[in-house]
Amino acid sequence: MNHNPDALISLNPNPLVRHLGKLPMDFTKEDLIKFVKDKEVRMINLCHVAEDNRLKTLNFAIGNENHLNEILDHGERVDGSSLFSYVEQNKSDVYIKPKVKKAFLNPFNTSPTLNIMCGYFDEKGNPLEIAPQNILLKAQEKLQKDMGIDLKVLCELEFYIITRQEIEALYPGTSQKNYQESSPFVKFEQIRNEILTTLAAAGLPVKYGHAEVGMLQKESNLMEQHEVELQLEPPEDMADHVSIAKWMIRNIGAKHGVEISFAPKLMYGHAGSGMHVHISATKNDESIMTSTDRKLSDEARAMIGGVLKFAPSLTAFGNMVPTSYLRLVPRQEAPTNVFWDYKNREALIRVPLGWQIEENGKHEHMQTFELRLPDGSANVYLLLAGILMAVDYGLTNKETALQIADETLLEATKFKRDSVKSLPTSCYESAKLLEKHRERYEKGHVFPRRVIDGVIQRLRQYDDQNLSEELRKDSQKANETTKKYLHCG
């Protein structure tokens, strides 16, 4: 992999990078002002992700350079009580401040518009304690302080493209058999290609896209599943980029008159959509995932052990609607039990094939492990923060974590379902497990107590203790229920 800045700028699809001749990590306020002047940008959008995990937008028509400086320096105050259930109405003002390294050209506005991701701050100018982004930053800092380790993650975004089909399609796709199928047997390859190029132009680290397994028809609706996978980067950046990606993908769908759904389940008995998370770790800029013989290192296995220990309660952040638990069923390439394995797609954690990288005469074996639990209903900031806290447990309690890893490897369990823990089957059960594990998440004041209380309350309100079992017996009721959560997350 060539990390020469000139090579990374050459052919870069991001217009800011090409025009400024530098990468986003090096952007300054002055760079953005130059771009605004040179490209006659008329609007600035300050974007932020609130408790519901959706991108919010505050629009500014630029009045003059002083006005632009004021926006970039100070941001703006917003009503925190409308964004977070943990903010009281009588103390509702919070600040959003731009992160200039997270600027991108809005691909949907008719006049040139610059979008900038923002962070949340309280009335004293300190990071807002309950903001999911700041919880994630604290989790990153704790792992670095405790172990000197930096995590990198990538997310896979699975989604369905939904449209009405008035006439019978030529070259019909095959239900449950659409994995990496090409047109004309998939109908929305061009939309997926537009998604990839649009995300890349906004500076998102796109790895690839392809058609996924799912293809189904319900009445006159055609539903076709696709996937976009991003590339490894620090958790804070990945969470921002997942939020931007979902906003962009939905907007591209709206542009073409189709619906996009990241819902975990659209129809009972058909492939659900997950948001798998791949995890890698470095220390002093070197991977700690494998030993010299290319086998998993003790550190990697300890990380796996830590994540497995807390995986049942991670559902509270990663599987946040009742239909999440219709996806977590056997024989749908989705986990149901707490075990791990190499390459097995029914495992909760899968260790995929690594790959060899040669740079400056040095060979490095790149390896990740994949958590297959979360779905599109996740609060990605809280989910990644929770994963970091579980990894931190594994590395700071290495002996215990290694024992967990040894006991939950598929070969050790021989897949006796009564010998391994089951994952929760409802939001209600997930809330109980979060209550049980809350001490781990609150350790070091990473997760504020009121945020954990809020997540537990939200999950309990679904009152879905027996819903999954009911829906498995009544497919019509199941399909009606999935409609409620079509646009979750």
RADAGI-V603807 format. One record per residue. RES is the residue in three letters. PHI is phi in whole degrees, 0 to 359 (* if undefined). D_FIRST is the distance of its C-alpha to the first C-alpha in Angstrom with 1 decimal. Layout:
res,phi,d_first
RES,PHI,D_FIRST
RES,PHI,D_FIRST
This chain:
res,phi,d_first
MET,*,0.0
ASN,269,3.8
HIS,260,6.3
ASN,298,9.2
PRO,305,11.8
ASP,298,13.2
ALA,292,10.2
LEU,285,10.1
ILE,276,13.9
SER,300,14.2
LEU,66,15.3
ASN,297,15.1
PRO,283,17.9
ASN,280,19.3
PRO,297,22.4
LEU,294,22.5
VAL,298,19.1
ARG,295,20.0
HIS,288,23.5
LEU,273,22.9
GLY,69,19.9
LYS,210,18.2
LEU,277,16.2
PRO,306,18.5
MET,298,18.0
ASP,254,19.8
PHE,298,22.5
THR,237,26.1
LYS,302,29.5
GLU,297,30.2
ASP,297,27.1
LEU,294,28.4
ILE,297,31.9
LYS,299,30.8
PHE,297,29.1
VAL,301,32.3
LYS,291,34.4
ASP,295,32.5
LYS,259,32.0
GLU,52,35.4
VAL,292,34.3
ARG,258,37.4
MET,225,36.5
ILE,241,34.5
ASN,250,34.0
LEU,270,33.4
CYS,250,31.8
HIS,208,32.1
VAL,246,32.1
ALA,267,35.3
GLU,299,36.7
ASP,279,36.7
ASN,70,32.9
ARG,250,33.3
LEU,290,32.2
LYS,254,35.1
THR,224,35.7
LEU,241,37.9
ASN,265,38.5
PHE,229,39.4
ALA,272,40.8
ILE,293,40.0
GLY,272,43.3
ASN,193,42.3
GLU,293,39.9
ASN,298,41.7
HIS,298,41.4
LEU,298,37.6
ASN,301,37.3
GLU,297,39.4
ILE,298,37.2
LEU,289,34.0
ASP,280,35.6
HIS,243,37.8
GLY,66,36.8
GLU,202,39.8
ARG,271,42.0
VAL,223,42.1
ASP,276,44.3
GLY,295,42.6
SER,290,45.3
SER,274,44.4
LEU,254,40.7
PHE,225,41.2
SER,288,44.0
TYR,269,43.8
VAL,258,44.9
GLU,284,48.6
GLN,296,50.3
ASN,278,52.3
LYS,221,49.1
SER,270,46.8
ASP,289,45.2
VAL,227,41.5
TYR,257,39.1
ILE,246,35.9
LYS,235,33.8
PRO,294,30.9
LYS,255,27.3
VAL,299,26.3
LYS,286,22.6
LYS,248,23.3
ALA,266,25.0
PHE,207,24.5
LEU,283,26.8
ASN,292,29.1
PRO,275,28.9
PHE,249,32.4
ASN,286,34.8
THR,286,36.8
SER,258,36.7
PRO,305,33.6
THR,223,32.7
LEU,254,30.2
ASN,264,29.5
ILE,226,28.5
MET,290,28.0
CYS,235,30.4
GLY,253,31.2
TYR,258,34.7
PHE,224,37.1
ASP,272,40.7
GLU,295,43.7
LYS,267,43.1
GLY,85,39.6
ASN,268,37.9
PRO,307,35.2
LEU,295,37.2
GLU,301,37.5
ILE,270,37.8
ALA,292,35.0
PRO,307,32.3
GLN,300,29.5
ASN,285,31.1
ILE,296,31.7
LEU,297,28.0
LEU,298,27.3
LYS,294,30.0
ALA,294,28.6
GLN,298,25.2
GLU,296,27.1
LYS,295,29.3
LEU,296,26.5
GLN,294,25.0
LYS,291,28.5
ASP,288,29.6
MET,233,26.7
GLY,67,24.2
ILE,246,21.6
ASP,248,19.3
LEU,265,18.8
LYS,236,16.2
VAL,223,17.6
LEU,223,17.2
CYS,245,20.3
GLU,260,21.4
LEU,255,24.1
GLU,259,26.8
PHE,203,29.7
TYR,255,32.6
ILE,259,33.6
ILE,238,37.5
THR,212,39.9
ARG,274,43.6
GLN,239,44.3
GLU,278,47.8
ILE,236,47.8
GLU,295,46.5
ALA,286,43.0
LEU,286,42.3
TYR,49,39.8
PRO,295,40.0
GLY,286,37.2
THR,249,37.9
SER,304,38.2
GLN,66,35.7
LYS,230,34.0
ASN,265,31.7
TYR,301,28.3
GLN,54,25.9
GLU,292,29.0
SER,248,29.0
SER,295,31.6
PRO,273,34.6
PHE,283,34.8
VAL,251,32.8
LYS,261,34.3
PHE,239,31.7
GLU,298,28.5
GLN,292,28.9
ILE,295,29.2
ARG,297,26.0
ASN,297,24.2
GLU,296,25.7
ILE,301,24.6
LEU,299,20.9
THR,290,21.1
THR,291,23.3
LEU,297,21.1
ALA,297,18.0
ALA,293,20.4
ALA,272,21.4
GLY,89,18.0
LEU,281,17.6
PRO,279,14.2
VAL,284,15.3
LYS,266,13.7
TYR,193,16.7
GLY,218,20.4
HIS,195,23.2
ALA,290,26.9
GLU,258,27.9
VAL,301,30.9
GLY,287,33.5
MET,207,36.0
LEU,212,39.5
GLN,237,42.5
LYS,228,45.0
GLU,57,48.1
SER,258,46.8
ASN,270,43.4
LEU,259,40.3
MET,235,37.4
GLU,234,34.0
GLN,266,31.1
HIS,224,27.5
GLU,220,24.2
VAL,238,21.3
GLU,248,18.4
LEU,268,16.3
GLN,253,13.0
LEU,303,13.0
GLU,197,14.3
PRO,303,17.4
PRO,306,20.6
GLU,301,22.4
ASP,292,19.9
MET,298,19.7
ALA,298,23.6
ASP,300,23.9
HIS,289,21.6
VAL,297,23.5
SER,296,26.7
ILE,295,25.7
ALA,299,24.4
LYS,296,27.7
TRP,297,29.6
MET,292,27.9
ILE,298,28.2
ARG,295,31.9
ASN,294,32.5
ILE,295,31.1
GLY,300,33.3
ALA,300,36.3
LYS,301,35.7
HIS,263,36.1
GLY,74,39.0
VAL,237,37.4
GLU,266,36.9
ILE,245,33.7
SER,229,34.2
PHE,262,31.8
ALA,301,34.9
PRO,294,34.5
LYS,211,37.3
LEU,255,39.1
MET,209,41.5
TYR,299,42.6
GLY,91,41.6
HIS,242,38.6
ALA,303,34.9
GLY,271,34.1
SER,248,31.0
GLY,253,28.8
MET,225,26.1
HIS,297,24.1
VAL,240,22.0
HIS,265,19.1
ILE,231,18.8
SER,221,16.6
ALA,221,17.4
THR,230,16.3
LYS,225,18.7
ASN,54,18.1
ASP,67,14.4
GLU,239,14.2
SER,298,14.5
ILE,247,18.2
MET,279,18.1
THR,228,18.7
SER,270,20.8
THR,297,20.3
ASP,271,21.8
ARG,71,19.1
LYS,273,22.0
LEU,303,22.1
SER,284,22.9
ASP,300,26.2
GLU,298,24.5
ALA,296,22.8
ARG,293,26.2
ALA,294,28.0
MET,299,25.8
ILE,299,26.7
GLY,300,30.3
GLY,296,30.5
VAL,294,29.2
LEU,296,31.7
LYS,300,34.5
PHE,256,34.2
ALA,304,32.9
PRO,302,36.5
SER,273,36.8
LEU,296,33.3
THR,301,34.8
ALA,296,36.7
PHE,255,33.6
GLY,252,31.8
ASN,218,34.7
MET,256,37.1
VAL,227,39.5
PRO,303,42.0
THR,287,40.4
SER,303,37.2
TYR,270,39.4
LEU,279,40.3
ARG,283,36.6
LEU,277,36.6
VAL,229,38.7
PRO,297,38.5
ARG,64,37.2
GLN,236,35.1
GLU,54,31.7
ALA,229,32.4
PRO,285,33.2
THR,230,36.8
ASN,230,36.8
VAL,270,35.0
PHE,211,33.2
TRP,229,29.7
ASP,195,28.4
TYR,269,25.6
LYS,71,24.8
ASN,283,28.2
ARG,275,28.2
GLU,261,31.6
ALA,285,30.4
LEU,295,30.1
ILE,240,26.9
ARG,245,24.8
VAL,258,22.2
PRO,282,20.0
LEU,302,18.1
GLY,275,14.9
TRP,214,11.9
GLN,264,10.4
ILE,239,7.0
GLU,244,7.3
GLU,215,6.3
ASN,53,9.5
GLY,78,11.6
LYS,254,11.1
HIS,261,10.9
GLU,227,10.6
HIS,266,12.3
MET,269,11.4
GLN,223,14.9
THR,231,16.8
PHE,234,20.5
GLU,245,22.0
LEU,271,25.2
ARG,262,27.0
LEU,281,29.9
PRO,289,29.5
ASP,221,30.3
GLY,292,30.5
SER,279,33.5
ALA,297,31.5
ASN,274,31.5
VAL,297,27.8
TYR,293,28.2
LEU,292,30.8
LEU,300,29.1
LEU,293,25.9
ALA,297,28.2
GLY,296,30.2
ILE,298,27.2
LEU,300,26.3
MET,292,29.9
ALA,291,30.0
VAL,297,26.9
ASP,301,28.6
TYR,300,31.8
GLY,301,30.0
LEU,279,28.5
THR,269,31.7
ASN,232,34.0
LYS,300,31.9
GLU,298,34.9
THR,296,36.1
ALA,295,32.8
LEU,296,32.1
GLN,295,35.6
ILE,301,34.8
ALA,299,31.7
ASP,297,33.8
GLU,279,36.6
THR,249,34.6
LEU,294,32.4
LEU,310,33.8
GLU,300,34.9
ALA,284,37.0
THR,281,38.5
LYS,51,39.1
PHE,50,38.9
LYS,275,42.3
ARG,299,42.2
ASP,280,44.9
SER,262,43.0
VAL,233,40.0
LYS,293,40.2
SER,264,40.2
LEU,282,38.4
PRO,298,40.7
THR,246,42.3
SER,199,43.1
CYS,298,42.2
TYR,299,45.4
GLU,292,44.3
SER,299,40.9
ALA,298,42.7
LYS,297,44.8
LEU,289,41.7
LEU,296,40.2
GLU,300,43.5
LYS,295,43.3
HIS,259,39.8
ARG,300,40.1
GLU,301,40.5
ARG,295,36.9
TYR,288,35.6
GLU,275,38.1
LYS,301,37.3
GLY,70,36.6
HIS,60,37.8
VAL,287,34.4
PHE,268,36.1
PRO,297,39.4
ARG,303,42.4
ARG,290,43.4
VAL,289,40.1
ILE,300,40.4
ASP,302,44.1
GLY,295,43.1
VAL,295,40.6
ILE,300,43.3
GLN,298,46.0
ARG,298,44.0
LEU,293,43.2
ARG,294,46.8
GLN,297,48.2
TYR,292,47.0
ASP,48,49.6
ASP,250,47.8
GLN,308,48.7
ASN,249,50.1
LEU,296,48.4
SER,302,45.9
GLU,295,48.7
GLU,298,50.9
LEU,289,48.3
ARG,294,47.6
LYS,268,51.3
ASP,224,51.6
SER,296,49.0
GLN,294,50.7
LYS,295,50.5
ALA,298,46.9
ASN,291,46.0
GLU,293,48.0
THR,293,46.3
THR,298,42.8
LYS,300,43.9
LYS,297,44.3
TYR,243,40.6
LEU,301,39.2
HIS,241,37.4
CYS,287,36.7
GLY,77,33.8
